[in-house]
Amino acid sequence: MSTIERDIEQTREHLGQTVDALAAKAETGKHRAGIVALVGVAAVAAFVLWRRFG
């Protein structure tokens, strides 16, 4: 295998690792966004109930 072929293979490996890391971060971001949305809905509901019955 020539030097350029080794470099290409190494670059492919690094790109694969980068894509995997980005996918993991995106999945974590989705989870956090879901939690933030849920907390936001709960806060709005609490505010509405407080204004109505408070």
N, CA, C and O atoms as a MOPAC input file, in Angstrom:
PM7 MOZYME 1SCF
protein

 N      0.85500 1    -1.16800 1     0.00000 1
 C      0.00000 1     0.00000 1     0.00000 1
 C      0.90400 1     1.23500 1     0.00000 1
 O      1.85000 1     1.32400 1     0.78300 1
 N      0.60500 1     2.16200 1    -0.86900 1
 C      1.43900 1     3.35800 1    -0.96700 1
 C      1.12000 1     4.33700 1     0.16000 1
 O      0.14000 1     4.17900 1     0.88600 1
 N      1.95300 1     5.32700 1     0.28200 1
 C      1.77000 1     6.33500 1     1.32700 1
 C      0.45000 1     7.06300 1     1.15900 1
 O     -0.25300 1     7.31300 1     2.13800 1
 N      0.11400 1     7.40100 1    -0.05700 1
 C     -1.13600 1     8.13300 1    -0.29300 1
 C     -2.35300 1     7.27000 1     0.03500 1
 O     -3.35600 1     7.77600 1     0.53800 1
 N     -2.26800 1     5.97900 1    -0.24600 1
 C     -3.37600 1     5.07700 1     0.08700 1
 C     -3.54000 1     4.95600 1     1.60500 1
 O     -4.66100 1     4.91100 1     2.11200 1
 N     -2.41600 1     4.90500 1     2.32400 1
 C     -2.47800 1     4.86200 1     3.79100 1
 C     -3.08200 1     6.15200 1     4.34100 1
 O     -3.88900 1     6.12700 1     5.27000 1
 N     -2.68000 1     7.27700 1     3.75300 1
 C     -3.23200 1     8.56300 1     4.18600 1
 C     -4.73700 1     8.63000 1     3.94100 1
 O     -5.48500 1     9.14400 1     4.77300 1
 N     -5.17000 1     8.11400 1     2.81000 1
 C     -6.60200 1     8.10200 1     2.49100 1
 C     -7.35000 1     7.23700 1     3.49200 1
 O     -8.40300 1     7.63900 1     3.98800 1
 N     -6.83000 1     6.06700 1     3.79300 1
 C     -7.47700 1     5.17400 1     4.76300 1
 C     -7.53000 1     5.81400 1     6.15100 1
 O     -8.54100 1     5.72500 1     6.84600 1
 N     -6.44100 1     6.45200 1     6.54200 1
 C     -6.40100 1     7.10400 1     7.85000 1
 C     -7.41700 1     8.24900 1     7.90100 1
 O     -8.09400 1     8.43600 1     8.91200 1
 N     -7.51900 1     9.00200 1     6.82600 1
 C     -8.48700 1    10.10000 1     6.76300 1
 C     -9.90600 1     9.56400 1     6.84600 1
 O    -10.74800 1    10.15800 1     7.52100 1
 N    -10.18500 1     8.46500 1     6.18200 1
 C    -11.51500 1     7.85200 1     6.25100 1
 C    -11.84700 1     7.42800 1     7.67800 1
 O    -12.97000 1     7.62500 1     8.14300 1
 N    -10.87400 1     6.85000 1     8.36800 1
 C    -11.09400 1     6.43600 1     9.75600 1
 C    -11.40600 1     7.64100 1    10.64000 1
 O    -12.32200 1     7.60100 1    11.46100 1
 N    -10.63400 1     8.71300 1    10.46200 1
 C    -10.86400 1     9.92100 1    11.25800 1
 C    -12.23200 1    10.52200 1    10.95700 1
 O    -12.93000 1    10.96900 1    11.86800 1
 N    -12.61400 1    10.53600 1     9.69500 1
 C    -13.92700 1    11.06900 1     9.32700 1
 C    -15.04500 1    10.22600 1     9.92700 1
 O    -16.05200 1    10.76300 1    10.38700 1
 N    -14.86900 1     8.91400 1     9.92200 1
 C    -15.86000 1     8.03200 1    10.53100 1
 C    -16.01300 1     8.30400 1    12.01800 1
 O    -17.12900 1     8.33300 1    12.53600 1
 N    -14.89200 1     8.50300 1    12.70700 1
 C    -14.93700 1     8.81000 1    14.13500 1
 C    -15.60700 1    10.15700 1    14.38300 1
 O    -16.36000 1    10.31700 1    15.34300 1
 N    -15.33000 1    11.12200 1    13.51400 1
 C    -15.93900 1    12.44500 1    13.65200 1
 C    -17.44500 1    12.37400 1    13.45800 1
 O    -18.20000 1    12.98500 1    14.21400 1
 N    -17.88100 1    11.63600 1    12.45500 1
 C    -19.31800 1    11.48700 1    12.20300 1
 C    -19.99500 1    10.80600 1    13.39000 1
 O    -21.08300 1    11.21400 1    13.79700 1
 N    -19.37200 1     9.78600 1    13.93900 1
 C    -19.93500 1     9.09900 1    15.10700 1
 C    -20.05600 1    10.04400 1    16.30200 1
 O    -21.06400 1    10.03300 1    17.00900 1
 N    -19.02900 1    10.85900 1    16.52300 1
 C    -19.05700 1    11.80400 1    17.64500 1
 C    -20.14500 1    12.85300 1    17.45000 1
 O    -20.84500 1    13.20500 1    18.40000 1
 N    -20.29200 1    13.35300 1    16.22600 1
 C    -21.33400 1    14.34600 1    15.95100 1
 C    -22.72600 1    13.75000 1    16.11400 1
 O    -23.63100 1    14.41700 1    16.61600 1
 N    -22.90200 1    12.51800 1    15.70100 1
 C    -24.20200 1    11.85600 1    15.85600 1
 C    -24.54000 1    11.68400 1    17.33600 1
 O    -25.69200 1    11.86100 1    17.73300 1
 N    -23.56000 1    11.34600 1    18.13800 1
 C    -23.79400 1    11.19100 1    19.57900 1
 C    -24.17500 1    12.52500 1    20.21200 1
 O    -25.05900 1    12.57700 1    21.06700 1
 N    -23.51300 1    13.60300 1    19.79600 1
 C    -23.85200 1    14.92600 1    20.33100 1
 C    -25.25300 1    15.34100 1    19.90400 1
 O    -25.99000 1    15.93200 1    20.69400 1
 N    -25.62700 1    15.04200 1    18.68000 1
 C    -26.96600 1    15.38800 1    18.19600 1
 C    -28.02600 1    14.64600 1    18.99500 1
 O    -29.06800 1    15.21300 1    19.32200 1
 N    -27.76800 1    13.39000 1    19.30700 1
 C    -28.72600 1    12.59800 1    20.08800 1
 C    -28.87100 1    13.17700 1    21.49100 1
 O    -29.98100 1    13.25600 1    22.01800 1
 N    -27.77100 1    13.57900 1    22.09300 1
 C    -27.81300 1    14.20500 1    23.41200 1
 C    -28.57900 1    15.51800 1    23.35100 1
 O    -29.34500 1    15.83800 1    24.26000 1
 N    -28.37500 1    16.27700 1    22.28400 1
 C    -29.08200 1    17.54400 1    22.11700 1
 C    -30.57900 1    17.35000 1    22.00000 1
 O    -31.34800 1    18.14600 1    22.53800 1
 N    -31.00900 1    16.30500 1    21.30500 1
 C    -32.44100 1    16.01100 1    21.18600 1
 C    -33.03700 1    15.72400 1    22.55600 1
 O    -34.12200 1    16.20500 1    22.88100 1
 N    -32.33100 1    14.94700 1    23.35200 1
 C    -32.81100 1    14.58600 1    24.69000 1
 C    -32.95800 1    15.84300 1    25.55100 1
 O    -33.96900 1    16.02400 1    26.23100 1
 N    -31.95400 1    16.69800 1    25.51700 1
 C    -32.00100 1    17.93200 1    26.30800 1
 C    -33.11900 1    18.84700 1    25.82800 1
 O    -33.80900 1    19.45900 1    26.64300 1
 N    -33.30400 1    18.94700 1    24.52700 1
 C    -34.36800 1    19.79800 1    23.98800 1
 C    -35.73600 1    19.29400 1    24.43200 1
 O    -36.62600 1    20.09200 1    24.72600 1
 N    -35.90700 1    17.99200 1    24.48200 1
 C    -37.16400 1    17.41600 1    24.95000 1
 C    -37.43000 1    17.75100 1    26.40500 1
 O    -38.56000 1    18.07300 1    26.77500 1
 N    -36.40000 1    17.67800 1    27.22800 1
 C    -36.54300 1    18.00200 1    28.64900 1
 C    -36.87300 1    19.48400 1    28.82100 1
 O    -37.74000 1    19.83800 1    29.62000 1
 N    -36.18900 1    20.34300 1    28.08100 1
 C    -36.44800 1    21.78200 1    28.16800 1
 C    -37.87700 1    22.09100 1    27.74500 1
 O    -38.54700 1    22.90400 1    28.38200 1
 N    -38.35000 1    21.45600 1    26.68400 1
 C    -39.72500 1    21.67300 1    26.23200 1
 C    -40.72200 1    21.22200 1    27.29200 1
 O    -41.71200 1    21.90900 1    27.54400 1
 N    -40.47500 1    20.09600 1    27.90100 1
 C    -41.36800 1    19.58000 1    28.94300 1
 C    -41.41000 1    20.51800 1    30.14800 1
 O    -42.48300 1    20.79100 1    30.68500 1
 N    -40.26500 1    21.00400 1    30.56700 1
 C    -40.21200 1    21.94700 1    31.68800 1
 C    -40.93100 1    23.24200 1    31.31800 1
 O    -41.62500 1    23.82400 1    32.15200 1
 N    -40.77300 1    23.69400 1    30.08600 1
 C    -41.45800 1    24.90400 1    29.63500 1
 C    -42.96900 1    24.75600 1    29.67200 1
 O    -43.67300 1    25.65500 1    30.13100 1
 N    -43.46500 1    23.63500 1    29.19400 1
 C    -44.90900 1    23.37700 1    29.21400 1
 C    -45.41000 1    23.32500 1    30.65500 1
 O    -46.46900 1    23.87200 1    30.96100 1
 N    -44.67100 1    22.68100 1    31.52800 1
 C    -45.06400 1    22.60200 1    32.93600 1
 C    -45.08700 1    23.99300 1    33.57000 1
 O    -45.97300 1    24.29300 1    34.36900 1
 N    -44.12700 1    24.83900 1    33.22200 1
 C    -44.08500 1    26.19500 1    33.77600 1
 C    -45.28200 1    27.01300 1    33.30100 1
 O    -45.89000 1    27.73000 1    34.09500 1
 N    -45.62300 1    26.91700 1    32.03300 1
 C    -46.77900 1    27.64400 1    31.50300 1
 C    -48.05600 1    27.14800 1    32.16700 1
 O    -48.90400 1    27.95300 1    32.55000 1
 N    -48.20400 1    25.84400 1    32.30700 1
 C    -49.39400 1    25.28600 1    32.95100 1
 C    -49.48800 1    25.75700 1    34.40300 1
 O    -50.57400 1    26.10200 1    34.86900 1
 N    -48.37500 1    25.77500 1    35.11400 1
 C    -48.37000 1    26.23800 1    36.50400 1
 C    -48.75100 1    27.71100 1    36.57700 1
 O    -49.49800 1    28.11000 1    37.47100 1
 N    -48.25300 1    28.51900 1    35.65700 1
 C    -48.58100 1    29.94300 1    35.63700 1
 C    -50.06600 1    30.15900 1    35.37100 1
 O    -50.70600 1    30.97500 1    36.03300 1
 N    -50.61100 1    29.43400 1    34.40900 1
 C    -52.03600 1    29.55500 1    34.08500 1
 C    -52.88500 1    29.15400 1    35.28400 1
 O    -53.84500 1    29.84800 1    35.62100 1
 N    -52.54900 1    28.05600 1    35.92400 1
 C    -53.30400 1    27.61600 1    37.10000 1
 C    -53.18700 1    28.62000 1    38.25000 1
 O    -54.16400 1    28.88000 1    38.95200 1
 N    -52.01400 1    29.17100 1    38.43700 1
 C    -51.79600 1    30.15300 1    39.49000 1
 C    -52.63900 1    31.40100 1    39.24400 1
 O    -53.24900 1    31.93600 1    40.17000 1
 N    -52.67200 1    31.86900 1    37.97600 1
 C    -53.46300 1    33.06000 1    37.64500 1
 C    -54.96300 1    32.78400 1    37.77500 1
 O    -55.73100 1    33.65400 1    38.18400 1
 N    -55.35700 1    31.58700 1    37.42800 1
 C    -56.78800 1    31.26100 1    37.46200 1
 C    -57.29800 1    31.06300 1    38.88800 1
 O    -58.37800 1    31.54200 1    39.23300 1
 N    -56.53600 1    30.36900 1    39.70600 1
 C    -57.00400 1    30.02700 1    41.04700 1
 C    -56.32300 1    30.83900 1    42.14700 1
 O    -56.68000 1    30.71500 1    43.31800 1
 N    -55.35200 1    31.66300 1    41.78200 1
 C    -54.57500 1    32.37500 1    42.79000 1
 C    -55.13200 1    33.69100 1    43.22100 1
 O    -54.54300 1    34.36300 1    44.06800 1

